[in-house]
Amino acid sequence: MQIAVLTFDGFNELDSFVAAAILNRLKAKGWAAHITSPTEQVTSMNGVTISRQRPIEFAAEADAVLIGSGIKTREIAADTELLSRFKLDPSRQLIAAQCSGTLLLAKLGLIGGLPACTDLTTKPWVIEAGVKVLDAPFVAHGNVATAGGCLASQYLATWMIARGASLRDAEEAMHYVAPVGEKALYVDRAIAAVSPFLSADRSLAA
């Protein structure tokens, strides 16, 4: 599984880095999550500048795509030229969006009339885009998932691993990153959040 973690100027570090770190726990199985950006470097909302690992066009060929949020998402959503640079296909890709990343999914026409999750700041903009917003941390419809709240990135990673590998792999990845003394609690919460949205044949690798 090759995963594009879409990361733009003004990005939220928790969205991009937490999910990428959890997903990369499956490196031994050939997984790799790549920071994917439209420019060689991007600077976070807190002034951290990083170099991209893949160009934005990589999103079209990735097996899965995770769209992080940031303080400039509304500008990005209005930039039709930039949006045209990455093509997403939910018929063959797992696609997930975090917080204001949900607004980009809406602009790309990948949510349609389905309810979605986002953060409280972005909620009015997503509603304005014609999307019903749920008061929940995570929801998935087929191959498209959305999450609301920075720390809900763990749910997107858990869902993506459960779908792309197995539920057991998702449990092990979460167990590794969870706080000592609370590992069972964190694993159980993550699995409870995503399991209602996993089909009986949940593994794409099967």
Number of C-alpha atoms within 10 A of each C-alpha: 19 16 26 29 30 27 30 28 22 19 23 23 19 17 28 26 17 17 25 22 16 21 25 18 20 19 11 8 11 9 18 18 27 25 22 28 23 19 14 13 15 20 17 17 17 10 11 12 13 13 13 20 16 19 18 24 17 23 27 16 17 20 19 25 28 32 26 28 32 23 16 14 22 15 9 19 19 12 11 12 10 12 15 11 15 17 13 21 18 15 10 13 20 23 26 27 29 34 31 31 31 32 30 25 24 19 19 17 11 16 21 15 11 12 16 32 30 31 23 14 11 22 23 14 16 25 15 11 15 16 21 17 20 15 13 16 23 25 24 21 13 13 18 23 26 30 28 29 20 20 15 25 29 26 27 31 25 29 29 29 26 23 23 22 20 19 21 11 18 26 20 15 22 25 18 13 16 16 12 9 8 10 16 15 12 18 22 13 12 22 18 12 19 22 14 10 18 17 10 6 10 18 16 16 11 9
